[in-house]
């Protein structure tokens, strides 16, 4: 008798191999790092597509296409906005743009084989909405921190929301939006612990600088920003726990993955309660 978990791992490994094959462009990899495959998104989108009636090969190609969209978006996030210091930096920036565009074009090519124009349109709309949300995140000066987190949640949620709506998977839409938001918060906190700061922490600190916390020193602002982030992590954790109690066993399996990540990053709910 086939073990369902082994089947899941086998199918996901197959799509991961296809992704790695398509991402292995010899010339581009001379100048940019090999793209990171977001394992959490790979597993969540796999779980979503398993709820559809698509045939196996089409499920694989659809998952491959969605992941290529995400990788393209992530690649474009790597483009440096700093002044170009030399010819090598200029070439690196141009090729990073080219790589993101190249990865994005592949989803269209794959879905075109299935004449899946509806999903092509859905993913295209998602890319546009995500780029607009990212522009808002980086260009808007906020008076409070709450809109910053709302904006971040929107960025992390758009792709999974659009795909869930496309296939009529309401439970997965709610769960996926909260799950990816939680993972982004954990990533930002991990970057803050390793590098002393992150894009989100800098955004929070700048916002605090313009309001009532403006009398704090730079170190105090950084500490306050981390405390604010911790409080939002704690709230997001409670939200995901609530959702997992009311959804399927598969959702609870994802909760276990989240608990694993939670433990690795070293965030303890007791600490959050003390700092919050």
C-alpha positions as CSV (number, residue, x, y, z in Angstrom):
1,X,0.0,0.0,0.0
2,X,1.3,3.4,-1.0
3,X,2.2,5.8,1.8
4,X,0.4,9.2,1.1
5,X,3.3,11.1,2.6
6,X,5.9,9.3,0.4
7,X,3.7,10.0,-2.6
8,X,3.6,13.7,-1.7
9,X,7.3,13.9,-1.2
10,X,7.9,12.1,-4.5
11,X,5.6,14.5,-6.5
12,X,7.1,17.6,-4.9
13,X,10.6,16.3,-5.5
14,X,9.7,15.8,-9.2
15,X,8.5,19.4,-9.5
16,X,11.6,20.6,-7.6
17,X,13.8,18.8,-10.0
18,X,12.0,20.4,-13.0
19,X,12.4,23.8,-11.4
20,X,16.1,23.3,-10.8
21,X,16.5,22.2,-14.4
22,X,14.7,25.2,-15.8
23,X,16.6,27.6,-13.5
24,X,20.0,26.3,-14.5
25,X,20.9,28.8,-17.2
26,X,24.7,28.5,-17.5
27,X,25.4,32.1,-18.6
28,X,23.1,33.8,-16.0
29,X,24.6,31.7,-13.2
30,X,28.0,33.1,-13.9
31,X,26.8,36.5,-12.5
32,X,23.9,35.7,-10.2
33,X,23.4,33.2,-7.4
34,X,21.2,30.1,-8.1
35,X,17.6,31.1,-7.3
36,X,16.2,30.0,-4.0
37,X,13.2,27.7,-4.2
38,X,10.7,28.7,-1.5
39,X,9.9,25.3,0.1
40,X,6.9,26.6,2.0
41,X,5.2,27.9,-1.1
42,X,6.1,24.7,-3.0
43,X,4.3,22.6,-0.3
44,X,1.3,24.9,0.1
45,X,0.6,25.3,-3.6
46,X,1.0,21.5,-4.0
47,X,-1.6,21.0,-1.3
48,X,-3.9,23.4,-3.0
49,X,-3.6,21.8,-6.4
50,X,-4.2,18.4,-4.9
51,X,-7.7,19.6,-4.1
52,X,-8.4,20.2,-7.8
53,X,-9.5,17.7,-10.5
54,X,-6.6,18.4,-12.8
55,X,-4.8,15.4,-14.2
56,X,-1.4,14.6,-12.6
57,X,0.8,16.1,-15.4
58,X,-1.2,19.3,-15.5
59,X,-1.0,19.6,-11.7
60,X,2.8,19.4,-12.0
61,X,3.0,21.9,-14.8
62,X,0.6,24.3,-12.9
63,X,2.7,24.0,-9.8
64,X,5.9,24.6,-11.8
65,X,4.3,27.7,-13.4
66,X,3.2,29.2,-10.1
67,X,6.6,28.6,-8.5
68,X,8.4,30.2,-11.5
69,X,6.2,33.3,-11.0
70,X,7.3,33.4,-7.3
71,X,11.0,32.9,-8.2
72,X,10.8,35.7,-10.8
73,X,9.3,38.1,-8.3
74,X,12.0,37.1,-5.7
75,X,14.7,37.6,-8.3
76,X,13.6,41.1,-9.1
77,X,13.7,41.8,-5.4
78,X,17.4,41.3,-5.5
79,X,18.0,44.2,-7.9
80,X,20.2,46.7,-6.1
81,X,19.1,50.3,-6.1
82,X,22.5,51.6,-5.1
83,X,24.7,53.6,-7.5
84,X,26.6,51.4,-9.9
85,X,30.3,51.4,-8.8
86,X,31.8,49.6,-11.8
87,X,31.1,47.7,-15.0
88,X,30.7,44.4,-13.2
89,X,28.0,45.8,-10.9
90,X,26.2,47.3,-13.9
91,X,26.2,43.9,-15.7
92,X,25.1,42.1,-12.5
93,X,22.1,44.4,-12.2
94,X,21.1,44.1,-15.8
95,X,21.4,40.3,-15.7
96,X,19.4,40.1,-12.5
97,X,16.6,42.0,-14.3
98,X,17.0,39.7,-17.3
99,X,16.9,36.6,-15.1
100,X,13.6,37.6,-13.4
101,X,12.1,38.4,-16.8
102,X,13.3,35.0,-18.1
103,X,11.9,33.0,-15.2
104,X,8.6,34.8,-15.6
105,X,8.3,34.1,-19.3
106,X,8.6,30.4,-18.6
107,X,5.3,30.2,-16.8
108,X,3.5,31.6,-19.9
109,X,5.2,29.0,-22.1
110,X,4.3,26.1,-19.9
111,X,0.6,27.1,-19.4
112,X,0.3,27.9,-23.1
113,X,0.8,24.2,-23.9
114,X,-2.4,23.5,-22.0
115,X,-4.2,26.5,-23.5
116,X,-4.8,27.6,-19.9
117,X,-5.4,31.3,-20.8
118,X,-7.5,31.8,-17.7
119,X,-4.7,30.9,-15.3
120,X,-2.2,32.9,-17.4
121,X,-4.4,35.9,-16.9
122,X,-4.8,35.2,-13.1
123,X,-1.0,35.0,-12.7
124,X,-0.4,38.1,-14.8
125,X,-2.8,40.0,-12.6
126,X,-1.1,38.7,-9.5
127,X,2.3,39.9,-10.7
128,X,0.9,43.4,-11.4
129,X,-0.8,43.6,-8.0
130,X,2.3,42.4,-6.1
131,X,4.5,44.9,-7.9
132,X,2.1,47.7,-7.0
133,X,1.9,46.6,-3.4
134,X,5.8,46.5,-3.2
135,X,6.0,50.0,-4.6
136,X,3.5,51.2,-2.0
137,X,5.6,49.5,0.8
138,X,8.8,51.1,-0.2
139,X,7.6,54.5,-1.3
140,X,4.8,55.4,1.2
141,X,5.7,57.2,4.4
142,X,3.4,55.9,7.2
143,X,2.4,57.7,10.3
144,X,1.8,54.5,12.2
145,X,3.2,51.0,11.9
146,X,-0.1,49.1,11.3
147,X,-0.3,50.0,7.6
148,X,3.2,48.7,7.2
149,X,2.2,45.3,8.3
150,X,-1.1,45.4,6.4
151,X,1.0,46.2,3.2
152,X,3.4,43.4,3.9
153,X,0.6,40.9,4.4
154,X,-0.9,42.0,1.1
155,X,2.4,41.4,-0.7
156,X,2.8,37.9,0.8
157,X,-0.9,37.1,0.2
158,X,-1.7,38.2,-3.3
159,X,-0.4,35.1,-5.3
160,X,-2.0,32.5,-3.0
161,X,-5.2,34.5,-2.9
162,X,-5.4,34.8,-6.6
163,X,-4.7,31.1,-7.2
164,X,-7.2,30.0,-4.5
165,X,-9.9,32.2,-6.0
166,X,-9.1,30.8,-9.4
167,X,-9.8,27.2,-8.2
168,X,-12.5,28.1,-5.7
169,X,-10.5,27.0,-2.7
170,X,-11.8,29.4,0.0
171,X,-10.2,27.5,3.0
172,X,-6.8,27.5,1.3
173,X,-7.1,31.2,0.6
174,X,-7.6,32.2,4.2
175,X,-5.0,29.8,5.4
176,X,-2.4,30.5,2.8
177,X,-2.6,34.2,3.2
178,X,-2.0,33.9,7.0
179,X,0.7,31.2,6.6
180,X,2.8,33.2,4.1
181,X,2.4,36.3,6.2
182,X,3.6,34.5,9.3
183,X,6.6,33.0,7.4
184,X,7.6,36.5,6.2
185,X,7.5,37.9,9.7
186,X,9.6,35.1,10.9
187,X,12.1,35.7,8.1
188,X,12.3,39.4,8.9
189,X,12.9,38.6,12.6
190,X,15.6,36.1,11.7
191,X,17.3,38.6,9.5
192,X,17.1,41.1,12.4
193,X,18.8,38.6,14.7
194,X,21.6,37.8,12.3
195,X,22.2,41.1,10.6
196,X,20.9,43.5,13.4
197,X,18.2,44.8,11.0
198,X,16.0,44.0,8.0
199,X,13.9,46.0,5.5
200,X,10.9,45.7,7.7
201,X,12.7,46.7,10.9
202,X,14.2,49.7,9.1
203,X,10.7,50.7,7.9
204,X,9.3,50.4,11.4
205,X,12.2,52.4,12.9
206,X,11.8,55.2,10.4
207,X,8.1,55.4,11.2
208,X,8.8,55.5,14.9
209,X,11.2,58.3,14.2
210,X,8.5,60.5,12.7
211,X,6.0,60.0,15.6
212,X,6.0,60.1,19.3
213,X,9.1,57.8,19.6
214,X,11.3,60.4,17.8
215,X,13.1,61.3,21.1
216,X,14.6,57.8,21.3
217,X,18.2,57.2,20.3
218,X,19.0,55.1,17.2
219,X,19.7,52.0,19.4
220,X,16.4,52.5,21.3
221,X,14.5,52.9,18.1
222,X,16.0,49.6,16.8
223,X,15.1,47.8,20.0
224,X,11.6,49.2,19.9
225,X,11.2,48.2,16.2
226,X,12.1,44.6,17.2
227,X,9.6,44.6,20.0
228,X,6.9,45.9,17.7
229,X,7.8,43.1,15.2
230,X,7.7,40.5,18.0
231,X,4.2,41.6,19.0
232,X,2.9,41.2,15.4
233,X,4.6,37.7,15.2
234,X,2.8,36.7,18.4
235,X,-0.6,37.9,17.0
236,X,0.0,36.2,13.7
237,X,0.9,32.9,15.5
238,X,-2.4,33.0,17.3
239,X,-4.3,33.5,14.1
240,X,-2.6,30.6,12.4
241,X,-3.3,28.4,15.4
242,X,-7.0,29.3,15.3
243,X,-7.2,28.5,11.6
244,X,-5.5,25.1,11.9
245,X,-8.0,24.1,14.6
246,X,-10.9,24.6,12.2
247,X,-9.4,23.3,9.0
248,X,-8.2,19.9,7.7
249,X,-5.5,17.6,9.0
250,X,-3.4,18.8,6.1
251,X,-3.5,22.3,7.4
252,X,-2.5,21.1,10.8
253,X,0.5,19.3,9.1
254,X,1.5,22.8,7.9
255,X,1.1,24.1,11.4
256,X,3.7,21.5,12.5
257,X,6.1,22.8,9.9
258,X,5.5,26.3,11.2
259,X,6.2,25.2,14.7
260,X,9.4,23.7,13.5
261,X,10.4,27.0,11.9
262,X,9.3,28.8,15.0
263,X,11.6,26.7,17.1
264,X,14.6,27.1,14.8
265,X,14.3,30.9,14.9
266,X,14.2,30.8,18.6
267,X,11.1,32.8,19.3
268,X,9.3,31.8,22.4
269,X,5.7,32.8,23.2
270,X,6.7,33.5,26.8
271,X,9.3,36.0,25.6
272,X,6.8,37.6,23.3
273,X,4.4,38.0,26.2
274,X,7.1,39.6,28.3
275,X,8.2,42.0,25.6
276,X,4.7,42.8,24.3
